[in-house]
Amino acid sequence: MEFTYKEYEKLIGVLKKSGYTICGYENYLLYEKPVILRHDVDMSIEKAFEMALIEYGMGVKSTYYVLISSDFYNVYSKYNIERLRKMQLMGHTIGLHFDEERWEDNVLKAIEKEVDILEKMLEKEVVSVSMHRPSDITLKSNYEIKAGRVINSYSKTFFEEFKYVSDSRRNWREDIFKIIESGQYNRLHILTHPMWYAQNEKGAKETLSEFCKNKVYECYDILDANIRDLSQILQKEELER
């Protein structure tokens, strides 16, 4: 599968044609052939927003997990909050992407603390949590978050009772289309990372290179908003040298 928006649209089309119902972690039991579409927003809320628009145009609602302590984006910026709230208005669910490397104390306590923070920011209850690069201990812990009110997407249910497929590190380890069309699995759990998708197919090196360059320009725009007459000191074009 290519990492293009057109190919992702094809993926959704094949899911529907194969009789799957795209749903959430909280309501999959209502459907005979549920598929949970999950997106881990590791590096860019803007890329997540682009994918959310595509899904919205196809009548699809999915789950997007955001980090509240990312080095790549500020989830609290006015721009990003607006993006996330627009995604919610499209019908998408915003969940917590928890990075245990940020904490040294009790992991469950830390998860619940971040859930509280995200709920206050979005002014809406967090339904579920996904783990960012989870340790073996976390994977095996099967945490009950908020006494079971908040769903752990890494709980045994979603890995033992579902066929789980992921594009981690820009690599589908199994042929996703063959899995869908095989008729072998009644429940699918599909993870994608919006960062890797674009209008045209690009390799990992090109994608990451563009990401880094765009971060430089983004930094310039922030400086421009905070430093009067920045262009007299530094021209944006000079960053390309």
C-alpha positions in Angstrom: 0.0 0.0 0.0 1.3 3.4 -1.0 1.3 6.2 1.6 -0.9 8.6 -0.3 -4.3 10.0 0.5 -5.8 8.3 -2.6 -4.6 5.0 -1.3 -6.0 5.7 2.1 -9.4 6.5 0.5 -9.1 3.1 -1.3 -8.5 1.4 2.1 -11.7 2.9 3.5 -13.6 1.9 0.4 -12.4 -1.7 0.6 -13.3 -1.9 4.3 -16.9 -0.7 3.5 -17.1 -3.1 0.5 -16.0 -6.0 2.7 -18.9 -5.4 5.1 -17.0 -3.7 7.9 -18.5 -1.0 10.0 -16.0 1.7 11.1 -16.6 2.5 14.8 -15.0 3.4 18.0 -13.5 1.6 21.0 -16.6 2.4 23.0 -19.3 1.0 20.6 -17.7 -1.9 18.6 -20.0 -4.4 20.3 -23.0 -2.9 18.4 -21.6 -4.2 15.1 -21.2 -7.7 13.5 -17.9 -6.7 11.7 -16.4 -3.8 13.5 -13.2 -2.0 12.5 -11.5 0.5 14.7 -9.5 3.1 12.8 -6.9 4.7 15.1 -4.4 7.4 14.4 -1.4 8.1 16.6 -0.5 11.8 16.2 3.2 11.5 16.9 4.6 14.5 15.0 2.0 16.8 13.5 -1.6 17.8 14.3 -1.8 19.5 10.9 -1.2 16.1 9.1 -3.8 14.6 11.4 -6.2 17.3 10.4 -5.7 16.6 6.7 -6.5 12.9 7.2 -9.5 13.9 9.4 -10.9 16.0 6.5 -10.5 13.0 4.1 -12.4 10.7 6.4 -15.1 13.3 7.0 -15.6 13.6 3.3 -16.2 9.8 3.2 -18.6 9.8 6.1 -16.0 8.2 8.4 -15.4 8.9 12.1 -12.2 7.7 13.7 -10.0 8.1 16.7 -7.0 10.5 16.9 -4.6 10.2 19.8 -2.6 13.4 20.7 0.4 13.8 22.9 0.2 16.6 25.5 4.0 16.6 26.1 5.3 16.4 22.6 8.6 18.0 21.5 7.2 18.4 18.0 4.0 20.3 18.6 2.2 22.4 21.2 -1.2 20.9 21.8 -2.1 24.0 23.8 -1.5 26.5 21.0 -4.6 28.4 19.8 -4.1 27.0 16.3 -3.9 23.4 17.4 -6.8 23.6 19.8 -8.9 25.0 17.0 -7.8 22.1 14.7 -8.7 19.5 17.4 -12.1 21.1 18.1 -12.9 21.2 14.4 -12.0 17.5 14.2 -14.4 16.8 17.1 -17.1 18.7 15.2 -16.5 16.4 12.3 -17.4 13.5 14.6 -13.9 12.3 15.3 -12.8 11.3 18.8 -9.7 12.9 20.3 -8.0 10.6 22.8 -4.8 10.8 24.8 -1.5 9.5 23.4 0.5 8.7 26.6 4.3 8.8 26.6 5.5 7.0 29.7 9.1 8.2 29.1 7.9 11.6 30.4 7.1 10.3 33.8 9.1 8.6 36.6 6.3 7.9 39.1 3.4 5.5 38.9 2.4 5.1 35.3 -1.4 4.6 35.9 -1.4 7.7 38.1 0.4 9.7 35.4 -2.0 8.5 32.7 -5.0 9.6 34.7 -3.3 13.0 35.4 -2.8 13.6 31.6 -6.4 12.5 30.9 -7.6 15.2 33.3 -5.4 17.8 31.6 -6.7 16.9 28.1 -10.3 16.8 29.2 -10.0 20.4 30.6 -8.4 21.6 27.4 -11.0 20.1 25.1 -13.9 20.6 27.5 -15.0 17.0 26.8 -14.4 13.6 28.4 -11.6 11.5 27.1 -13.0 8.2 26.0 -9.7 6.2 25.4 -5.9 6.3 25.7 -3.2 4.8 23.5 0.4 4.3 24.5 3.4 5.9 22.8 6.3 3.5 22.4 5.0 1.4 25.4 7.4 -0.7 27.5 6.8 -4.4 27.9 5.6 -3.8 31.4 3.0 -1.3 30.2 1.8 -3.7 27.5 1.3 -6.5 30.0 -0.2 -4.3 32.7 -3.7 -4.1 31.1 -4.3 -0.8 33.0 -7.9 0.0 34.1 -7.9 3.8 33.7 -10.2 5.9 35.8 -11.7 2.8 37.2 -12.5 1.5 33.7 -14.3 4.7 32.5 -11.4 5.5 30.1 -10.7 2.7 27.6 -7.1 1.4 27.3 -6.6 0.8 23.5 -3.7 -1.6 24.5 -5.9 -3.8 26.7 -6.1 -7.5 25.9 -9.5 -7.1 24.3 -8.2 -5.0 21.3 -5.2 -7.3 20.7 -6.6 -10.7 21.4 -10.1 -10.4 20.1 -9.2 -8.2 17.1 -6.8 -8.6 14.2 -4.3 -5.7 14.8 -2.5 -4.2 11.9 -0.2 -1.1 12.0 1.9 1.0 9.6 4.5 1.8 12.3 7.8 3.2 11.0 6.1 3.6 7.6 5.9 -0.1 7.1 2.8 -2.3 6.9 4.2 -5.6 8.1 1.2 -7.4 6.6 -0.7 -6.8 3.4 -3.6 -4.7 4.8 -5.8 -5.2 1.7 -5.4 -9.0 1.7 -6.3 -9.1 5.4 -9.5 -7.1 4.8 -10.6 -9.0 1.8 -9.7 -12.5 3.2 -12.9 -12.7 5.2 -10.9 -14.4 7.9 -11.3 -11.7 10.6 -14.6 -10.3 11.9 -12.9 -7.6 14.0 -10.1 -5.3 12.8 -8.0 -2.8 14.8 -6.0 -0.6 12.3 -3.4 1.9 13.4 -2.0 4.6 11.1 0.3 7.5 11.6 -0.9 10.6 9.6 2.7 11.9 9.3 3.5 9.4 6.6 0.7 10.2 4.2 0.6 12.9 1.5 -0.9 13.7 -1.9 2.0 11.9 -3.7 4.1 8.9 -2.6 7.2 9.8 -0.8 9.8 7.7 0.9 10.6 8.0 4.6 13.8 10.1 4.0 11.9 12.6 1.8 9.0 12.8 4.3 11.3 13.4 7.3 13.4 15.9 5.4 10.3 18.0 4.4 9.1 17.8 8.0 12.4 19.2 9.3 12.4 22.0 6.7 8.8 22.9 7.4 9.6 23.1 11.1 12.3 25.7 10.3 9.8 27.9 8.4 7.2 27.4 11.2 9.8 28.6 13.7 10.4 31.7 11.5 6.6 32.5 11.4 6.5 32.3 15.2 9.5 34.6 15.5 7.8 37.0 13.0 4.7 37.1 15.2 6.8 38.0 18.2 9.7 40.2 16.9 8.8 43.5 15.2 10.4 44.0 11.8 12.0 40.5 11.8 12.6 40.7 8.1 15.1 43.5 8.6 17.2 41.2 10.7 16.5 37.9 8.9 14.8 37.1 5.6 12.8 33.9 5.4 14.5 33.2 2.1 17.9 33.1 3.8 16.8 29.9 5.7 17.0 28.0 2.4 20.7 28.5 2.1 
